[in-house]
């Protein structure tokens, strides 16, 4: 895509320059983009450091400051370091030199040894260096400006591949493409060498990745926290049509993007004893863990698009507190000597370990606690470096819980504030409830996380006491609101005692947070009315909606570059990439024949690309001139992949009867949880049906069924742009939001769906005529279930025919699929598959008619479905979170100051003190690294002079990071401070 030179980018607006007047231009200081107009209007009224005053001072400096005064050796070192750490140049020769040096010296290979994988590694290291220089300066900038940041806690970050995304964000795609051609490498070949990062599974993790992209692009101070999974969730393969889980060895060759931070580690404890003791006349709790280990940080830079702001996801890896038990080894217990190391590292080996066993449950709980404990310790360490009192903690840090997995963080913050920092209960609770906010992602009661009280008491004896106290204080509030109502006390209690003792993690998240939000309008209403009605009655002001969004940089620009080029060409700007609602201006082109032609040619090119991928991956040849129908998402009964395959069976039966049927390619993809038998059986049914249909000569190209294994971000980028229809057909009232529906619609794939989740808002945005809606509404679902259960509902005859075909062994032994059939017949069918089947098939018939009989009408629908979807950018979602929940502001980091090599040398050579060293190649200097020093000229002909801003009345001191390393003392085994 040709870059818009007017766009605010590293090569344009925002890069500070040395003015002839002798001052650094105002763009060299922090700017806040006004929310009313983020394109160009700059609102400087909020800026705490008052850059205009600084500029004024710089232009009226006392002449004495311009005299050659000696600066101390520390200033000299600071200057030299800043010069030597100048920003990497991006001319062709420099790009090539950097690349070759990584091949030769990082990988220890020569030109003849280097492969495409070597090229990917070398280029990734090149880009990583450019990300690191921006990221470190962004951190310094935020700390120097004393900003409030959000800490986004998520067990998943489904970031996919990073190379192409990072190149696009830095604006270097074209330059590197040209530079590497001379060296014999093609960028596209290098992209394909990257493995998807195994850090997530489904929509929860992909949402977190989109949010981090938007936080960086929108210039918000933020930090992501998660876990570094060694083997991801699993790599899905198919054997005889059945899902088989293999380890995802995504780190086998290392990751060029991650930065191992051995200097950032924290102690983590489990089990042990907890007792109350007296210290200095005050009773305090002391926890002495029996198990001890370390959480070590790995940082993963996240670039903002066309901004110098670069954020970070900090991932924790579990390590033993001592690497090797030499005493056991010397006794001859060789295996025992390494057992502790293996047990510690197991905690972060796999995402969502199977919890069908007690050991699996304990591993999951340990995983979650290690995650939140290391994170909260890290946040507190950052806060203490500011020197502020803890009463200001919530004004410096917001903590967002992405679902209930990080909820133990509430208990851990309380423990650290009370036990380690000496705060009172009331002080700690006030800080905690002002800091945390919680996003709910489900309306299914069975999906709400619960932990056994006994297990938590065993693993976290101090935390269970804190939980009891929180619950006791909370129930007093309930009693005050509803005196004597024991039923409400029982329902609202954080501890569920109906069937054993279990902790309701969502209830703890609500009690410990200042804000709770759903992720779509319908979902947020159901959270208030159905899921947590009593909590809403108690605290209605806590509940909000924040409809999800996705990043257009990944899901249009990267996934569908031809469509991105069409948008940019038609709008004469690429600003839509950071202001997606601008594409709505193209709605007037929906009836334009030339535009429709271009649109459908792009769609066909994407279908050809997907067809090649299918042939390579699945060994199935598909016709690119027929309708592509896609359903790719995590497998769950409520998502109703079963309804889809039953509809496909009906289509097959129609073909076998000789009824003329519109041709179609049906594409499935997605993983089932390893312990979810029913979902895995549905995958088996899909593949058995595909085996029969694809090999039936009577069918030919009329119908093809494809199951793409190991659905992930990188193959989603191929699938989504190629879809004509995408299915989002969950039972109404069960899907929180969905984000794949947004991605498909943005790429011109029409939605076939129920009125569930974000489908409702998408329909409102793009128009009901541009979607295909079927099935029961949320308010009708319970009545449908009653009819099915009591036998008053009579299934559609087409549904009966499909079930009969399965029972007659048409698609394999019926006994294997009997549990599936039983779940939707004989008065069962919780997800009303049988009830919605008739309207589902009718909607499919309408789709066939529209696609094949009115090509111009279909093109118009596809265009409008895309260009009217601008509100579903994650940038919009993040801005809502920032202003309405987190209370953070946009802080745009200035770019570096350009300085010539001669100017840099002159600043060092002419000092009275001996020169420490000499920079050889200065390009652009970081303002953050210089602070509080800065450059000025008295006149255009005056020499460049270094002054200290503190001498100009600017009292802000340079931020000096402290050591954040934590660990266990070898002798005592206790944490060191």
N, C-alpha and C positions, 0 to 999 in steps of 0.2 A: 504494500500500500504506500502510495506517495504521501509523504508527511506534509502536514499543513504548517508552513513556516510562520503563520501568524499565531499559531498555538503557543500558549504559555509553556515553555519547555526548557530543558537544560541549555539549549542553544539560543534561547530568546529571553522573554521577560523573566525577571526573578534572579538573573545573574548579576551580582554586584560589580560595579566598575569603578575605577579610580577616576574621579572627575577632574577636569582641568582646574576647577576652582580650588582644588586641594583637599576635597573631602570625598569620602566614599558615598556613592549615590544611595538614596533612600531605599532602593531595592535591595541593598545589602543588609537590611535589617528586617526583623520579623514582620510579616504582614498577615492580617486576618482577612480572609475572603468573606464578604458580607453574604449572609444566607439569602438575602433578597435577590442578589445578582452575583452568582459565583463566577461569572465570566470575566468581568473586568473591574467591577466596582470594588474599591479597596476601603475597608472600614478600619481606620487606624486608632479610633477612639479608645479601644480597650487595651492597647499595647502598654504593658506594665513598664517596659524599659524606656518608653518615650523616645523613639528613634529620631523624631524630628528635632528634639532638644539636643541630642548627641550631635546631629549633623550641624546644627547651628553653632554649637560649641567648637566643633572641629574647624569651622571656617573663621572663628574669631579667637584663635588660641594666642595666648601671650607669646610674643616673639622670643622670649627667653627659652621657651620649650623647643624652639627650632635650632638652638645652638647645639653644637656637638657636645652634649653632656655624656659622661660615661654611664652605661647601663651595667647592672651587675651581671655576674656570670650566669645566674639562673635565667635572666632575660635573654642572654646570648644563646643559651642552650635551647630555650623555648623557640626562639626565632629559627635556629638551625634545624631543630626537629620539624618545625612546621614546613620549612623549605624542602627538607628531604622527604617529607610525607606529602608533597604536593600531589594534586590530582593527576591520575594517569592520562596522558594525551590520547586522543582518538583519531589521529591521522593514520592513513593507510600503512605507512611504514612502521609506526609504533604498534599498531594492532598486530601486524605480522610478526614483529620481533617478540612481543609478549607471548604470542601463541607458540612460536618455535621454541622459546626458552622453556615453556612448560613441557613441551614434548621432550626436549633434550634433558632438562634438569629435574623436573618434577617426576616425569614418567621414566626417565633414563632410557629413552628410545631415540633412534636416528630416523631420518626421513624414510629410509627403506623399510624400517621396522614398524612404523606408525600405521595403524589401521583406522577405520572409521570410528571404532570405539575409543582409540587413543585420541583421535581428533575431538570427539565429544568430551572426553575428560579434560583435555588441554583447554578447549574453549570454555568449558564450565569453570575451570580454575581462573581463567582470564576474567570472566564475568563476575565470579565470586569476589575477586579483588576489588572490582569497581563497586560492588554492592557493599562490601565491608567499609570502604572509605566513606561512603555516604551514610551508612548505618551508624558508625561510630560518631560521626559529626552530628547526626540527628539526635543521638542520645545526649551528647554534650549540649546541643542547642536547647533541648527540652529542660535539662537540668539547670542550665544557666538562666533560663527564663522562668524557672520555678513553676512549671505548668502542672496541671492535674492530668493524670493518665488513667485510662481504663486497662484493667488486666482481664483478658478474656480467657476463661478456664474451660477447656474442652478436652475430653478424652480422645477426640478424633480431629484430625486436620487432613482432609482428603485433598491434598494440594496437587496431585498428579505430577506431571513433568514440569521442570522449572526453566530449562534452557530457553525455549522459544518465548515463554512469558517474560523472562528477565530481559532478553534482548529487546523485545518490543517496548517494555517499560522504560528502558534506558535510551530508546531511540537509535539503537545501533544495528538493527537488523540489516539494513542496506549496506552499511559500511563494512560489517564483518563478512557479508556475503561476497562483496567485491574483493576484500582482502584475502579471503581463504581460497577463492577460485585460483589465484596465482600459485597457491601452494598445493593445488590438486584436491581440494575438499569442497563438497557441496553442503550447504547448511541443512537442506532437507534430509540428507543422509545421516547427518550427525544428530538431528532431532530424534530419529528412529532408534538410536542406540540407547536412549535413556529409559530406565525402568521407572514406572510409577512409584512414588514413595509409599511405602506400606504403613501409612499413619492413620488410616481411616477405612470406613466401609461404605456407608450410605449417605443419605441426605444431611444428617447431622454434621458429619465431617466436612462435606462439600460446602455447606452453609458457612461453617467456621472459616474455611479457606477463602471463600468469597468475601467474608467480612474483614479478614485481615488485609486482603487486597484493597478493599474500599477504605479502610482506616488509613492505610498508607497514602492512597491516591487523594483522599480528601484532606490530608494533612492533619489528622487527629493524632494526638499522643496516645499510643497504645502498645500493649505487650501481649503476645499470645503465650499461653502455657499449656503444655500437653506432655505426653509420654513418648519416648523413643522406642518403638516396638522393633525388636530385632527381626521378627518373622512376620510382621503385619498381622492381618487376620488369618487369611489363608489364600493360597493360589488355587482357583477352581479349575478342575479339569473334568472331563466326562468320560466315563468308562461304561460301555453298554447303556448309554443314556442316563446313567446315574451320576450325581455330583460326587466327586472325590476331592477331599481337601488335602492339599500338599502345603508344606511350608513355603511362604513367600520370601525367597532369598533375595530381597531387594538390596540388602547391604553386603552381599557377597563380595562385591568389588569396591565396597566403600561408597560413600556419597560425597561428591565434590562440593556439595552445597553446605553441608553441616560443618560447624566449627566446634571442635571438642574443647570444652572449657574446664580443664582440670583445676583452674583457679576458682571455680564456682561450684562448690559442693556443700551439702548439708547433711547432718546426722538424722537418721530416721530410726525410731524405736518401735518395738512391738512387745506385747505381753508384759511379764514382770509384776512388780508390786506397786501399790499406790497407797500412801498413808499421809495422814495429817500430822504435821509436826509444828513445834513452836520455834520461831526465829525472831529475835529482837522484840519479844513480847507480843508477837503476832502469829496467829495460826495460819500456816500455809500448807499446800499440798505438794508432796514430793513423789514423782513417778520415777521408778528405777526400772527401765526396760530390760527384759531378759534377752531379747534379740536386738542387735544393732547392725546397721548398714549405712551406706552412703547413697545419696542421690546426686549424680554428677550431671551438669548441664551440657547440652549440645544446642548451639544456637543456629537458627535457620533464617537468614535475612529475607525479608519480603519487600520488594521495591514498590514504591508508588509509581503510577504511570505519569510520565512527563513532569515529574517533580523531584527535587533532591531528597525529599523525605523518604526514608527507608526504615521500616520497622523490623520486628524480629519475633519469631516463635521460639520460645525456650522449651526444649524437650528434655525430660529427665530420664536418666538411665540408672538402674539400680546396680550398685557395686558393693562388694563386701568391705567392711571397715578395715580389715587387713586382708591382703590378697592371698596369703598362703599360710597355712598352719604348720610351721616348721616342726613344732613339738610332736604333732601327730605323725608327720612324715618320718621323723627320726625314730619313732616307736615302731615303724613298719606299717602304720596305717596309711598307705599311700592314697587310697581312694577317699578316706576320711579327710585327708589334708586338703582336698579340693572340693569337698562336699559343700562346705559353707559358701564358697565362691559361687558354685552352680546354683544353690538354693536362692541366694540373693539375686543373681542375674535372671532367674526364672520369672521374677516378678514383672519385669518389663519385656519379656520375650514375645508375648502374643497379645494382640488386641482381643478383648472379650474372651478369656479362656472359658471353655465349656463348664458351666456351673451346675451340671446335672449330678455332680458328686459333691460331698462335703469339702474335699480338698480343693475342688474347683471354685466353690463359693469362697473359701478362705483366701485363695489366691487372688480372686477378684477384689475382695475387701482390702487386702494388703496393697494391691495395685492402686486402688483409689486413694488410700491414705498416703502412700508414698508420694503420689502426684500432688495432693493438696498440701501436705506438710512441707515439702521442699518449696512449693510455690509461695505459701504464706511466709515462710522464713525468708525467702528471697525478697518479697515485697517489703517486709519489715526492715530488712537490711538496707534496701534502697531508701526507705523513708527515714531511717535513723541518720543517714548521711546528710540529710537536710538540716539537722539540728533542731527541728521543730518539736513542740510537745505533742504527745499522742492525741491530745484533744483535736489536733489539726489533721489527723490521719485521713479522715474521710474527705478532706478538702484537697488531698494530694493523690489519693488512690480510690478508684471505683473498681469493684470486683464483680464480674458478670459470670453467673453459673449457667453454662450451656447444657441444660437438662440437669437431672439430679445427681449425675456421677460425681461432681466435685463438691457435693453438699457437706461432706465431712469437714470442708474448709471452714465452715462456721464454727464448729467445735474446736478446731485447731487454732483459729485466731483467738478465740476466748482463752484457750489454755496458755498460749504464748503471752497474751497481754496480762493475764492474772499471775501465772506462775513464774514467767521469765522477766516481765517488765514491772511487776509489782502494782498493777492497777487494781482498783476495787472491782467487784462484780458489776456494779451499776455503771462505772466508767467503761469497762470492757464491753458490756452489752450495748451501751449507747453507741460506741464506735462501730461495733459489728453491724448493728442494724442500719446504720447510716452508710455502710460501705457496700454491702452485698445487694445484688438484684438477681432474679431468677427467671430464666426462660423455660416455660413448659412446652414440651414437644409432643404430647400425646393426650388423647381423650379416652384411651382404653384403660380401664381400671387395672386390668391384669398386667399392664406394662409399667405401672407405677412402682418404682424400686422400693424394696423392703429388705431389711437386714435383721437377722436373728439377734435379739438382745444378748443371748448367751455368747454368741460369737464375738460381738463387739466388746462385751465385757471381758472376754478372754484376751483378745488382741489389743484392745485400747482401754485399759482399766481406768485411766484418768478421764478419758472422754465420755465414758458412760455416766460418770458422776456429774459432769457438766451437763450432759443431756437431761438427766433426771431433774436437775435444778431448773433448766430452761423450761421443761415441761411443767414442772410444779408452778413456776411463776406464770406461765401462759394459762394454765387451767384456773388460776385465781382470777385472771382477766375474764375468762369465759364465764366463771361463776358470777362475776360482777355484772356481766352483760345479760346473762340468762340465769338468774338465781334459782337453784334447786333443780335445774333441768339436767338430769344425769345422762339422758340420751345424747344431748349435745356435747356434754363433757366426753362421753365415750367416743363419739364420732370424731371430735376435733383433736383428741389427745394424740400427741406425736407417737406414743407407744400404743400399738394395737394389741389388746389382750383377749380378742375374741377366740382365736385359735392359736394358743401359744403366745409368746411375747415377741413382737416384731416392731422394728422402728420404721415408721412411714417417712421415708426420706423427703418426699415432696412436701409433707407437712412441716418438717424441720426447715426446708428451704423457704417456705412461705413465712413462717414465724420469724426466721432470722434475716429476712430481706425487707428492704423498703419498697421494692417494686416487683410485681410479678406480671409477666406478659405472655400472651399467646402469640402465634405466628401467622395468623390469618383472621379476618374479621369473624367468620363463623366459628373458628376454633376458640377465639378469645371469648365469644359469647357462651360457648359450651363449657369452657373452663369455669365461668362464673355461675352458670345455671345448673350444670350437670356434674362436673368433676369436683369442684370445691365450693358448693353453694353457701355453706356455713361460714367458710373463711371470707367469702365475698360479703356476706351479711355483716361480719365483724369488722372488716377493713375494706370497704368498697373503693376507697381512694388508692389502694395499693395496686389495683388491677388495670392493665393497659393492653392495647393491641399494637404489635409491630409486625406488619405483614412482611414476610421474607422477600428477598430479592437475590439476583445473581449478577456477577460482574460481566459487563459486555466486553471487557478486554479479553477474557478467556473464551466466552461462549459465542461471541460474534467475530471479533477481530482475529483471534487465533484459530478457532474451530472452523470458521467460514470466511476466509480472507477475501474471496470473490464478492461475497455479499457486503463485507466491510468496505471494499473498494467502491461498490455501487453506491452505498450510502454516502461515502466521502465525496465521490464525484457529483452526485445529485444535489448534495447540500453545499458543495464548494467549501467544505471544511471538515476536519475530523474531530471537532469539538464534541460531537455526539458521543464520543467514547467516554467522556466524563460528565456529560449531560444528556442522558439517553432520551429524555423526552423530546429532544429536538427532532428525532426522526419522525415524529407525528406530522411534520410539515410535508412528508412524502405521501400522505393519504390522498392528496389531489392527483397523484400519479397512478392511482390504483386502476383507473379505466384507460390509461394511456397504453395503446397497443405496443409501442416500441419498448416502453418500460416493462410491460408484461412479458414480452419476448426475452429481454435481458434477464428478467427474474427467473423465468422457467428454464432458461439455458443454464443458469447457475445451479438451480435445483437438480437438473439432469447431470451436470458435471459432478455434483456431490454424490449422486446415486451411483454413478460409474465408479467413483472412488470407493464407496462402500461395497459395491459388488466385487471389486478386486480384492478387498480385504476379506470378504466372506469366502471367496474361492480359495484364497490362501490359507485362511484359518479353519474353515469348515469343509472344504472340498465340495462345495455346492455352487453350481452356476445358476445365476438368477438373471432375469430379463429386466433391464433398466428402464424399459418403456411401460412398465405396469406400475400400479400403485404400491408404494412401500408403506407398510403398516407396522409400527414399532411399539413395543412395550418393554422398556428396559428399566428395571428398578429392583430394589431388595425384594426377595420373595417373602410374602406373608399372606395368610388367608384373607385378611381384610383388604389387601391390594387387588385381590381377585384376578390373578393370572389364570385361575381356574375358569372363570367366566370367559376369558379370551379363548382358551384352548377348546372349550365346549362349543363356542361359536365357530371356531375353525373346523371342528368335526362336523358341525351342521353344514358348513359350506362344502366340505368333502362329500358328504352324503348327497347333497344336491347335484354335484357333478356326476356322481356315480349313477344317479337316476336319469342322467341325460339332460338335466335342466341347464340352460345356458347361464353361466355365471361369469361375472366380471373377473378378470385375472388379478391376482394379488401375490405379493411377497410378504409373509408374516415373519416378523423378527422379534425374538425374545432375547433377554439377557438379564442377569442378576444372580446374586448368591443367596442361598438359604443358610441360616445359622446351623452349625454342625449338629446341634442337638434337636433341631426342629424337624421331626420326622415327616409331618404332613406336607410341609413346604418342599422338602426334598423329594417326596413321592409325586408331587405335582410336576416337578422338573422331569422326573422319569416319565410321567404320562406325556408331557409335551414332546419329549424326544422319541418316544414310541410312536406317537401320532406322526411325527415328522418322518420317521423311517418308513412307515407305510405309505404316506402320501407322496413323498419325494420319489419313491420307487415304483409308483403305480403308472404304467404307460398310458392309462386312460385319462390321467390328469394332465401330464405334460407341464406346460408353462402356465396353465390356468391357476395353479396354486403351488407355492413353495413355502416350506416352513424351515426357519433357521433359528437355532439356539447358539448365540455367540458366547463362548465360555469366558470366564474371568472378566466380567464386566467391570470397567474401571474408567477413570477420567480420560485416559488417552484414547480408548476406543469409543467412548461417548462422544468425543470431539469428531469422530468420523460418522457415527450413527446419527446423531441429532440433526446435522445440516441436511441429511439425505431423506428425512422422513416426509411423507405426504400426509400421513395420519399418525398421531401418537395417542396411546390409550392411557387414560388416568381415571380408572373406573372403580375406585374404592367404594365400599358401601357408604352411602351418605352419612356424615357425622362421625367417621372414623379416622380420616386423614387430617392431620393437624394443618398442613399447608400444602406441602409438595413444592419442589423447586424445578424438577425436570419439566413440569408443564410450562413453566416460564421460559426455559431454555428452548424447548421445541417451538413454542409460539413465536419467540423472537427470530427464529430461523425459518419461519414460514411454514411450519408443520401444524396443520389444523388439529385441534384437540377433539377427541371423542371421550366424553367423560360424564361423570355424575355431578350433581350440584354439591360438591364437597371441597373442603380446604380452599385453596386459592383459586380453584376453578371458577368459583362464584365471582371473585373480583376480576379475574381475567375476562370473563364474559361481559362484565359491566364496562371494562375498559375497551374491548375490541368490538363489542356488539354481538348479540346472541345469534345473528345470522352468520357469524364467522366461527361458530363452534357447533359441535353436535352433542346435544345433551339428552340423556335418557335416564330412566330409572326412578326409584322412589326418592322423595325428598327426605331430609333429616327427620322432619316431624312425622313422617309416615312410616318410618322404619320399624318402630316398635309394634305398630298395628299389623304390619306385614308379617312380622315374626309370630305374632299371636295367631294369625290366620294359618300360617304354615304349621304351627305346633298343634292347633286343634283340628286340622284337616279340612278346613273350609276353603283353603286356597287350592285351585285346580291348575296344575302346571301347564304351560304352553305345550301343545303336541310336539312341536319341534324339539323342546327340551327332553321330552319323553323318548323321542327317537334317538337322541344323542346318548342318553343313559343306556338305552337298550343296546346300542352298538358297542358300548364299553363292556356291558355284561355278556355280550356274545363273543368276547375274546377277539374283537376286530383289531385291537391295538395291543395285544399281548394277554397274558393270563389275567383273567378277571380278579382272581384272589389278591393279586398285588395291589389293584386299584379299588378293591372293595371298601377300604376305610374312607377313600375320597368320596365314593358314591354314597356311602352311609351318612357322610357329613352333610349332604345336601338333599337327602330324601328321607322318607319315613318320619316326617314331622320334625326333622332337625333343620339345618340350614340357618345358622346364626347370622351369616353375612348375606342372606337373602339372594343367593345366586339364582335359584329357580324363579324367584319372584321377578327379578329384573331381566331375565333371559329374553323374554319376548320383545321388550322395548329395545334391548341391546341389538338383537338381530335386525329389527326394523330400522334402527339408526344406521347399521352397516349397509343395508339396501339403499338408503338415501345417499350415503357416501358414494357408493358405486355409480349411481345415476348422475350425481353432480360431477364426479371426476371424469367420467368417460363421455358424457353427453353435453357438457358445457365447459370447454377448456378455458375460455376467457373468464367465465364466472368463477371457476376454480382459482385461476391466477389472481383474480381480484381478492378473493377470500384470503388467500395465502399472504398477499401483500399487506392487507389490513390487519391480519392476525399478528404480523410482525411489527409494523410501524406504529401501531396503537398500543404497544406493550411497554412503552418507555418507563412507565411508573414502577416497573418491577426490576429496576436496577438496585443492586445492593448498596449503591452510593446513597440512594434515597433512604433506605432502611437505616443505614449507619448514621446518617444525619439526624434521623428521628431518635434513635437511641442516645446519641450524643447530647442533644438538647433537652430531651424529655425524661431521660433516666440517669445518665452518667454525669451530666453537668460538666462536660469537657468542651473545649473550644478548638477551632482550627488554628494551628500554628505552622505556617509555611517556612521551612528552613531556607535561608538564603543560599545561593550557590557560592562557589569559591571566588576569591578575588584574583583576577589575572595579573600576573607579575612576570616581568622579563627576567632572564637569567642575570643580566647585567645589573638590574635594579636590586635583585636579591643579594648579589655579591657585594654591592656597594654598601648595603646596610650592615654587613658584617666586617668588611675590610677596613672601614674608616673608624672603627671604635678604638678607644684608648686601650681597652683590654686586649690581650692577645687573642687572635681568632682561633676558635675551637676547631673549626673545620670549614669546608667550602662546598656548597651545593653544586652539583654538576648539571642538573637538568630540572629547572623550575618551570612549572606550567601554570598551575592555579592553586592558590593557597586557601586553606580552610580558615574562615573567620573564627569558628569555634575553637580551633587549636591555638589561635593567637591570643584570645581573650585572657587578660584585659588589655593586652597590647593591640595597637592598630596602626595603620599606615596613614600618613597625611602628607600633603604638599602645601606650602604657603602660597605659591603661585605656580603657573604652568611651567615656568622655567626653573623652579626651585628643585633641589634634590629631594628624593623620597626620604622621609624621616619616620622613625618609630616613636610613638608616644604611648604612655600608659593612660587608659581611659579613666582610671581611678584618680589621676591627677587633673582630670577635666571636670571633676565633680560627679562622675559616675561611680557610685559606690559598689557596684556589683563586682564581686571578686570572681576570679577564675575558679571553676569547679574542679576539685582534685578528687578523683574516685578513690575510695578506700578499698582495702583488700577484702574480698567477700568469701575467701576460702574458709570453710568450716570443716572440722573433722574430728576424729576420736584420738585422744592421747593414747599412745601405744601402751603406756604403763597401766593406766587406770581404766581405760575403756569408756570414760565419761566424755561428753562433749566438751570441747575447748571453746573459749570465747575469743 
